[in-house]
Amino acid sequence: MGGACSRKSGGGGSSSSSEDGIQRGRYCKSGSSKWLRTSSFSRLSLDNNQQGNINSPSLLELCIQNICQDIDMYVEKYGTFDKLPRDISQQLFDELVVSCKLNDVILEAFRDCAIEEICLADCPGVEDSWMDIISSQGAALLSVDLSGSDVTDSGLNTLRNCRNLRQLAFNCCDQISENGIQHIMGLSNLTSLSFKRSNAITAQGLSAFTGLVNLIKLDLERCSGIHGGLVHLKGLTKLESLKIRCCNSITDEDMQPLSALTNLKELQLSCNKVTDAGVDYLKGLHKLLLLNVEGCPVTGACLGAISDLLALSYLNLNRCSFSDNGCEKFAGLLNLKVLNLGFNNITDTSLVSLKGLTKLESLNLDSCRIGDEGLRNLTGLLNLKNLELSDTAVGSTGLKHISGLARLENLNLSFTVVSDGSLRKLSGLTSLKSLNLDSRQITDAGLEGLTGLTGLTHLDLFGARITDRGTNWLRYFKSLRSLEICGGGITDAGVKNIKELVTLTLLNLSQNANLTDKALEMISGLTALVSLNVSNSRITNAGLHHLKSLKNLRSLSLESCKVSASEIRKLQSTELPNLVNFRPE
């Protein structure tokens, strides 16, 4: 996560990867199956784990699981599952996919079983030889996802007879060519189609989509060869969602055909070459709810057309070419709920235009040229739940202006000039769940001023100068699920206070060079932990046995410690079956 003082370099911050689209490792054969690549991952996953949202299996589910354990015996005995009720066949198939037990022989037993949904995304071994059994489901087959597979044009051709297909996904399928795309022309019942990161989707290849008149969702993310081909989509008048993010070749010329898609509700255009002139073609899309032009060279001049989109509730202008010029048009977007203006050259002057956006729930001003005075214009945004102020000149006075936003749940003040003494102004934000104070200006005294925020579930003090004394204040945050303290001032004595936070699912104590094996002994009681990072410390192989009780652990980082990968693997194989990502590896 970087050095002790900062995880954000070059002004990039966490937003720099927001348009990464399909990350390596998902729908990509060269990626690792170890999907937890950092110590911090989806808060949603952490919350669900902590809240116990995993239901106990039903009797039927237990039976299905037992059958899967001895699936080879059942296949040898019965040969086929086509006599089973359709819903049972479906559950059995899904469980075999999840448990990675599906192979050529077992798949044959599902021939003619009338399965409705087949999701084999990232499943190893999927190729043309599987397609005969998949297509044998015939008219019953409604959904197929073969993303990341080795299916070729020939395999895609077998689906032509599955006329009732509603959903089809072939993301990152490198073996399908422009000619193969033509095989889906007759699947006129399709409502959802996804070909992310496909070289087969070219301007000419898009002609195969002209007959898909019932299409509602189309995802062509990172299809770099489609410039000039969007004209083939003009007849898809039922289309509600179009994603052409990160294609890099989409220009203003491509926007003109989209003006005919008057039912569009979602349009993802980020990381393309669309300018203000291209956005002007969109002003007739009066049903549009979401518009994402992140990374496009648009300026405040595009707000003239955008202000005509009266239904718009989500607008992403992150990393565009905005300055204060034209920003007064924001005042007309009264239905906006989410506005992302991060990494633009706007100042406090532009924030005046936001005063009337009373429906706004999420506002991102990351790395904008704003300070305390601009936040005065946010005092009336009483529905605001998420506020991103990272890397701005916001300081003590600014916190006074947002202290009345009682519904605020997530606040990011990292890399601001906020100091310890001003943090008491946040005491009235009793709805606050997530607070980011990644700043060297924050010390133990500042943490003391936050003790009234007892509802916090996520507290990020990554680079703050918190010492063992400061950890005493953590006892007020009994609901914490995620905690990061990486400023270098914590020793084993400080971990004594952290060990009482039994609801933690993520704990990052990296960069604290004085932590020893004794720290792991105290952490061993935090059995809800899913992710643990104690890198750059004095942890040794001898301390690893303390982690045996952390059965929920999925990610473990002990880089720059006296720990070997072989010892972690031993621990993984004998005590930590859920551990899928570890460092060193």
C-alpha positions in Angstrom: 0.0 0.0 0.0 2.9 2.3 -0.4 5.0 4.1 2.2 4.1 5.0 5.7 3.2 8.5 4.8 1.2 8.0 1.7 -0.5 5.6 -0.6 -1.4 8.3 -3.2 1.3 9.4 -5.6 1.3 11.6 -8.6 -2.1 12.9 -7.9 -3.6 9.6 -9.1 -5.2 8.3 -6.0 -7.6 5.5 -5.9 -9.6 6.9 -8.8 -6.8 6.2 -11.2 -8.0 2.6 -11.6 -11.7 3.5 -11.7 -11.8 2.8 -15.4 -9.7 -0.3 -15.4 -12.8 -2.1 -16.6 -12.1 -5.8 -16.6 -9.2 -6.3 -14.2 -6.6 -8.9 -15.0 -7.6 -12.1 -13.3 -11.3 -11.8 -14.2 -12.3 -13.2 -17.6 -8.6 -13.3 -18.4 -6.6 -16.5 -18.8 -3.3 -14.8 -17.9 -4.7 -13.5 -14.6 -4.4 -15.2 -11.3 -7.2 -17.1 -9.7 -6.1 -15.5 -6.5 -8.6 -12.6 -6.7 -7.6 -10.8 -3.5 -4.7 -8.8 -4.8 -4.5 -6.2 -2.1 -5.2 -6.1 1.6 -8.2 -3.8 1.0 -11.0 -5.2 -1.1 -14.8 -4.7 -1.5 -16.4 -3.2 1.6 -19.6 -4.9 0.6 -17.9 -8.3 0.9 -16.6 -7.4 4.3 -19.9 -6.1 5.5 -21.8 -9.1 4.3 -19.3 -11.4 6.0 -19.6 -9.6 9.2 -23.3 -9.3 9.2 -23.7 -13.0 8.7 -25.6 -12.7 5.4 -24.7 -16.2 4.3 -27.8 -18.2 4.9 -27.7 -21.7 6.2 -28.0 -24.3 3.4 -31.3 -26.0 2.9 -31.8 -29.7 3.0 -31.9 -29.8 -0.8 -28.7 -27.8 -1.0 -27.0 -30.2 1.4 -28.1 -33.1 -0.7 -26.7 -31.4 -3.9 -23.4 -30.8 -2.1 -23.1 -34.5 -1.1 -23.9 -35.7 -4.6 -21.2 -33.4 -6.0 -18.6 -34.9 -3.6 -19.2 -38.3 -5.2 -20.2 -37.1 -8.6 -18.0 -39.6 -10.5 -19.9 -42.5 -8.9 -23.3 -41.1 -9.8 -22.2 -40.4 -13.4 -20.8 -43.9 -13.7 -24.0 -45.4 -12.3 -26.7 -43.4 -14.1 -24.9 -42.0 -17.1 -27.3 -39.1 -17.5 -29.3 -36.6 -15.4 -32.0 -36.0 -18.0 -34.7 -37.6 -15.9 -34.1 -35.2 -13.0 -36.5 -32.3 -12.6 -35.1 -29.2 -14.3 -34.6 -27.2 -11.2 -32.6 -30.1 -9.6 -30.4 -30.4 -12.7 -29.8 -26.7 -12.6 -28.7 -26.7 -9.0 -26.5 -29.7 -9.4 -24.9 -28.1 -12.5 -24.3 -24.8 -10.7 -22.7 -26.5 -7.7 -20.4 -28.5 -9.9 -19.2 -25.3 -11.5 -18.7 -23.5 -8.1 -16.7 -26.5 -6.8 -14.6 -26.7 -10.0 -15.6 -30.4 -10.5 -17.1 -30.0 -14.0 -15.2 -31.8 -16.8 -15.9 -33.3 -20.2 -17.2 -36.6 -18.8 -19.5 -35.1 -16.1 -20.7 -32.5 -18.6 -22.0 -35.2 -20.9 -24.4 -36.3 -18.2 -26.2 -33.0 -18.6 -27.1 -33.5 -22.3 -30.7 -32.7 -23.0 -31.4 -31.7 -19.4 -33.2 -28.5 -20.4 -31.0 -26.3 -18.2 -32.0 -22.7 -18.3 -28.8 -21.0 -17.2 -25.2 -21.9 -17.9 -22.5 -19.7 -16.3 -19.0 -21.0 -17.1 -17.1 -17.7 -16.8 -13.5 -18.4 -15.8 -14.2 -22.1 -15.7 -11.1 -24.1 -16.8 -11.2 -26.3 -19.9 -14.2 -24.7 -21.6 -13.8 -25.1 -25.4 -15.7 -26.1 -28.5 -16.1 -29.7 -27.4 -18.4 -28.5 -24.6 -20.7 -26.5 -26.9 -22.6 -29.5 -28.2 -23.9 -30.4 -24.7 -24.6 -26.7 -24.0 -26.6 -26.2 -27.1 -28.5 -29.5 -26.5 -30.5 -27.6 -23.8 -32.3 -26.2 -26.8 -35.4 -24.0 -26.3 -35.0 -24.2 -22.5 -31.6 -22.4 -22.5 -32.1 -18.7 -21.6 -28.7 -17.5 -20.4 -25.1 -18.4 -21.3 -21.9 -16.9 -20.0 -18.6 -18.4 -21.4 -16.4 -15.4 -20.6 -12.7 -16.2 -20.6 -13.1 -19.5 -22.5 -11.4 -21.0 -25.5 -14.6 -21.3 -27.6 -14.1 -20.5 -31.2 -16.3 -19.4 -34.1 -17.3 -23.0 -34.6 -18.5 -23.3 -31.0 -20.4 -20.1 -31.1 -22.2 -21.4 -34.2 -23.8 -24.2 -32.2 -25.9 -21.7 -30.3 -27.9 -20.6 -33.4 -30.6 -23.2 -32.6 -31.1 -21.9 -29.0 -33.6 -19.4 -30.2 -34.9 -18.5 -26.8 -31.6 -17.2 -25.5 -32.1 -14.0 -23.5 -28.6 -13.3 -22.1 -25.2 -14.1 -23.8 -21.7 -13.2 -22.6 -18.4 -13.9 -24.3 -16.1 -11.5 -22.6 -12.3 -11.9 -23.3 -12.9 -14.8 -25.7 -9.7 -14.5 -27.8 -10.6 -17.3 -30.2 -13.7 -15.7 -31.6 -13.3 -13.7 -34.8 -15.3 -11.1 -36.7 -16.8 -14.0 -38.8 -17.9 -15.9 -35.7 -19.9 -12.9 -34.5 -22.2 -13.3 -37.4 -23.6 -16.5 -35.9 -25.6 -14.6 -33.4 -27.6 -12.7 -36.0 -30.6 -14.9 -35.6 -30.9 -14.7 -31.8 -33.5 -12.0 -32.0 -34.8 -12.8 -28.5 -31.6 -11.6 -26.8 -32.1 -8.9 -24.3 -28.5 -8.8 -22.9 -25.3 -9.2 -24.8 -21.7 -8.7 -23.6 -18.5 -8.9 -25.6 -16.1 -7.0 -23.3 -12.5 -6.9 -24.4 -13.1 -8.6 -27.7 -11.0 -8.1 -30.8 -13.7 -9.7 -32.8 -16.0 -6.7 -32.3 -15.1 -4.4 -35.2 -17.0 -1.7 -37.0 -18.1 -4.2 -39.6 -18.6 -6.9 -37.0 -21.3 -4.8 -35.4 -23.5 -5.3 -38.4 -24.4 -8.7 -36.9 -26.3 -6.8 -34.2 -28.8 -5.1 -36.4 -31.4 -7.8 -36.1 -31.2 -8.0 -32.3 -34.2 -5.7 -32.0 -35.1 -6.8 -28.4 -31.7 -6.0 -27.0 -31.9 -4.0 -23.8 -28.3 -4.2 -22.5 -25.2 -4.1 -24.7 -21.6 -4.1 -23.2 -18.7 -3.5 -25.6 -16.2 -2.3 -23.0 -12.6 -2.2 -24.3 -13.6 -3.2 -27.8 -11.0 -0.9 -29.5 -12.0 -1.6 -33.1 -15.6 -0.3 -33.1 -15.1 3.3 -34.3 -17.5 3.9 -37.2 -19.6 0.9 -36.4 -22.2 2.3 -34.0 -24.3 3.2 -36.9 -25.4 -0.4 -36.9 -27.1 0.1 -33.5 -29.5 2.8 -34.7 -32.4 0.3 -35.1 -32.0 -1.1 -31.5 -34.6 1.2 -30.2 -35.3 -0.9 -27.0 -31.7 -0.4 -25.9 -31.6 0.9 -22.3 -27.9 0.3 -21.4 -24.9 0.8 -23.6 -21.4 0.4 -22.3 -18.5 1.4 -24.5 -16.0 2.3 -21.9 -12.3 2.4 -22.5 -12.5 1.8 -26.2 -10.2 4.7 -26.9 -11.3 5.1 -30.5 -14.9 6.4 -30.0 -15.2 10.0 -31.3 -17.8 12.6 -31.8 -18.7 11.0 -35.1 -19.8 7.9 -33.3 -22.2 9.8 -31.1 -24.6 10.8 -33.9 -26.2 7.3 -34.3 -26.8 7.2 -30.6 -29.2 10.1 -30.8 -31.8 7.6 -32.2 -31.6 5.4 -29.1 -34.2 7.4 -27.2 -34.9 4.7 -24.6 -31.3 4.8 -23.3 -31.1 5.0 -19.5 -27.4 4.3 -19.1 -24.6 5.4 -21.3 -20.9 4.6 -20.4 -18.5 6.5 -22.6 -15.5 6.9 -20.3 -11.9 6.9 -21.6 -12.8 7.8 -25.2 -12.2 10.8 -27.5 -15.6 12.3 -27.2 -15.6 16.1 -26.9 -18.3 18.7 -26.2 -19.5 18.4 -29.8 -20.1 14.7 -29.3 -22.1 15.2 -26.1 -24.3 17.6 -28.0 -25.8 14.7 -29.9 -27.1 13.2 -26.7 -29.4 16.1 -25.6 -32.5 14.3 -27.0 -32.0 11.3 -24.7 -34.6 12.4 -22.2 -34.8 9.1 -20.4 -31.1 9.0 -19.6 -30.4 8.4 -15.9 -26.7 7.7 -16.0 -24.0 9.4 -18.1 -20.3 8.5 -17.6 -17.8 10.5 -19.7 -14.8 10.1 -17.3 -11.5 10.7 -18.9 -13.1 12.3 -22.1 -11.8 15.7 -23.1 -15.1 17.5 -22.4 -15.3 20.9 -20.8 -17.9 23.0 -19.1 -19.4 23.7 -22.5 -20.9 20.3 -22.7 -23.2 21.2 -19.7 -25.4 23.0 -22.2 -26.5 19.7 -23.7 -26.4 17.8 -20.4 -28.7 20.3 -18.8 -31.4 19.2 -21.2 -31.2 15.6 -19.7 -33.8 16.4 -17.0 -34.0 12.8 -15.8 -30.3 12.5 -15.2 -29.4 11.3 -11.7 -25.8 10.1 -12.1 -23.1 12.1 -13.9 -19.5 11.2 -13.9 -17.1 13.9 -15.2 -14.0 12.6 -13.4 -10.7 13.5 -15.0 -12.2 15.6 -17.8 -11.0 19.1 -18.9 -13.3 21.1 -16.7 -12.5 24.6 -15.3 -15.0 27.1 -13.8 -16.2 28.2 -17.2 -19.7 26.8 -17.9 -20.1 25.2 -14.5 -23.1 27.5 -13.7 -25.2 25.1 -15.8 -24.9 22.5 -13.0 -27.7 24.5 -11.3 -30.3 23.1 -13.8 -29.6 19.4 -13.0 -32.1 19.3 -10.2 -32.5 15.5 -10.2 -28.8 14.7 -9.8 -28.1 12.2 -7.0 -24.5 11.4 -7.9 -21.9 13.9 -9.2 -18.3 13.1 -9.8 -16.1 16.1 -10.5 -12.8 14.6 -9.3 -9.4 15.6 -10.8 -10.8 18.7 -12.6 -9.4 22.3 -12.5 -12.5 23.7 -10.8 -12.4 26.1 -7.8 -14.7 27.2 -5.1 -16.4 29.4 -7.6 -18.0 26.4 -9.3 -19.5 25.0 -6.1 -21.9 27.9 -6.0 -23.8 26.2 -8.8 -24.4 23.1 -6.6 -26.3 24.9 -3.9 -29.7 24.0 -5.3 -29.0 20.3 -6.0 -30.9 19.2 -2.9 -31.3 15.6 -4.1 -27.6 15.0 -4.3 -26.5 12.0 -2.3 -22.9 11.6 -3.5 -20.3 14.2 -4.4 -16.7 13.7 -5.5 -14.4 16.7 -5.4 -11.1 14.7 -5.2 -8.1 16.7 -6.2 -10.1 19.8 -7.2 -8.8 23.3 -6.4 -11.2 23.9 -3.6 -10.9 25.0 0.0 -12.9 25.9 3.0 -14.9 28.8 1.4 -16.3 26.5 -1.3 -17.8 24.1 1.2 -20.1 26.9 2.4 -22.2 26.1 -0.7 -22.8 22.5 0.5 -24.6 23.3 3.7 -28.0 22.9 2.1 -27.3 19.5 0.6 -29.0 17.7 3.5 -29.4 14.4 1.5 -25.7 14.0 1.0 -24.4 10.6 2.1 -21.0 10.4 0.4 -18.5 13.2 0.2 -15.0 12.9 -1.3 -12.6 15.8 -0.5 -9.3 14.0 -0.8 -6.3 16.0 -1.9 -7.9 19.4 -1.6 -7.1 22.5 0.5 -10.0 21.9 2.9 -9.1 22.6 6.5 -10.7 23.4 9.8 -13.2 26.0 8.7 -14.4 23.7 5.9 -15.4 21.1 8.5 -17.7 23.6 10.1 -19.6 24.0 6.9 -20.3 20.3 6.5 -21.0 19.6 10.2 -24.7 19.8 9.7 -24.9 17.1 7.0 -26.6 14.7 9.3 -27.1 12.0 6.7 -23.5 11.8 5.8 -22.2 8.2 5.9 -18.9 8.3 4.1 -16.3 11.1 4.3 -12.9 11.2 2.8 -10.5 13.8 4.2 -7.2 12.2 3.2 -4.4 14.5 2.1 -6.3 17.6 3.2 -5.0 20.3 5.6 -7.5 19.2 8.3 -5.8 19.2 11.7 -6.5 17.5 15.1 -8.3 20.4 16.7 -11.0 20.6 13.9 -12.1 17.0 14.0 -14.4 17.7 16.9 -16.6 19.5 14.4 -17.5 16.1 13.0 -19.1 15.0 16.3 -22.6 15.7 15.0 -22.3 13.4 12.0 -23.8 10.5 13.9 -24.7 8.7 10.7 -21.1 8.5 9.7 -19.9 4.9 8.9 -16.7 5.4 7.0 -14.0 8.1 7.6 -10.7 8.4 5.8 -8.0 10.5 7.6 -4.9 9.4 5.7 -2.8 12.4 6.7 0.4 13.0 8.6 -1.2 15.9 10.3 -3.6 13.7 12.2 -2.2 12.4 15.6 -3.5 10.8 18.8 -5.2 14.1 19.8 -7.4 14.0 16.7 -8.5 10.5 17.3 -9.7 11.5 20.8 -12.0 14.1 19.1 -13.8 11.4 17.1 -14.9 9.2 20.0 -18.5 10.3 19.6 -18.7 8.7 16.2 -19.6 5.3 17.7 -21.3 4.1 14.5 -18.1 4.0 12.5 -17.5 0.7 10.7 -14.5 1.8 8.5 -11.7 4.0 9.9 -8.7 4.7 7.7 -5.7 6.3 9.5 -3.2 4.9 7.1 -0.5 7.6 7.3 -1.7 9.3 10.4 0.8 9.6 13.3 -1.1 7.3 15.7 0.9 5.9 18.6 0.1 3.3 21.3 -1.4 6.0 23.4 -3.9 6.9 20.6 -5.1 3.4 20.3 -6.8 3.8 23.7 -9.5 5.8 21.9 -10.3 2.9 19.6 -12.4 1.3 22.4 -15.2 3.7 21.5 -15.5 2.2 18.0 -17.1 -1.2 18.9 -18.6 -1.6 15.4 -15.4 -1.2 13.4 -15.1 -3.8 10.6 -12.1 -2.1 8.8 -9.1 -0.4 10.4 -5.9 0.9 8.9 -3.1 2.4 11.0 0.2 2.4 9.1 2.0 5.5 10.3 4.8 3.6 12.0 4.0 4.5 15.7 2.3 1.3 16.8 4.0 -1.4 18.9 2.7 -4.6 20.5 1.4 -2.4 23.4 -0.9 -0.7 21.0 -2.2 -3.9 19.6 -3.6 -4.7 23.1 -6.3 -2.1 22.5 -7.0 -3.3 18.9 -7.6 -6.9 20.0 -10.8 -5.8 21.6 -12.3 -4.9 18.3 -13.8 -8.3 17.7 -16.0 -7.2 14.7 -13.0 -6.4 12.5 -12.9 -8.1 9.2 -10.0 -6.0 7.7 -6.9 -4.9 9.7 -3.9 -3.2 8.2 -1.0 -2.5 10.5 1.7 -2.4 7.8 4.7 -0.1 8.1 4.8 -0.4 12.0 8.3 -1.7 12.2 8.3 -2.5 15.9 5.5 -5.1 15.8 6.6 -8.6 16.8 5.2 -12.1 17.0 3.5 -10.9 20.2 1.2 -8.8 18.0 0.0 -11.8 16.1 -0.7 -13.6 19.4 -3.1 -10.8 20.4 -4.6 -10.6 16.9 -5.4 -14.3 17.1 -8.6 -13.5 18.9 -10.0 -11.5 16.0 -11.6 -14.5 14.4 -13.8 -12.5 12.0 -10.8 -11.3 10.1 -10.9 -11.8 6.4 -7.8 -9.6 5.5 -4.7 -9.0 7.6 -1.6 -6.9 6.7 1.3 -6.7 9.1 4.0 -6.1 6.4 7.3 -4.3 7.2 7.4 -5.5 10.8 9.5 -7.9 12.9 7.1 -10.8 12.5 8.9 -14.2 12.0 8.0 -17.7 11.0 7.8 -18.6 14.7 4.8 -16.3 15.1 2.7 -17.8 12.3 1.1 -20.5 14.6 -0.8 -17.7 16.3 -2.9 -17.3 13.1 -4.4 -20.8 13.3 -7.6 -19.5 14.8 -8.3 -17.1 11.9 -10.3 -19.6 9.9 -12.0 -16.8 7.9 -8.8 -15.3 6.7 -8.6 -15.0 2.9 -5.8 -12.4 2.5 -2.5 -12.3 4.5 0.3 -9.9 3.8 3.7 -10.2 5.6 6.0 -8.7 3.1 9.4 -7.4 4.3 9.1 -9.6 7.4 11.2 -12.6 8.5 8.6 -14.9 7.1 9.0 -17.4 4.3 6.4 -18.3 1.6 6.9 -22.0 2.4 5.9 -21.6 6.0 2.7 -19.6 5.0 1.8 -22.4 2.6 2.1 -25.0 5.4 -0.2 -22.9 7.5 -2.6 -22.5 4.6 -2.7 -26.2 3.8 -3.2 -27.3 7.4 -5.1 -24.5 9.2 -6.3 -21.8 6.9 -8.3 -23.4 4.1 -9.9 -20.1 3.0 -6.6 -18.3 2.5 -6.4 -17.5 -1.3 -4.0 -14.6 -1.3 -0.8 -14.2 0.6 2.5 -12.3 0.5 5.2 -13.4 0.2 4.1 -16.1 -2.1 
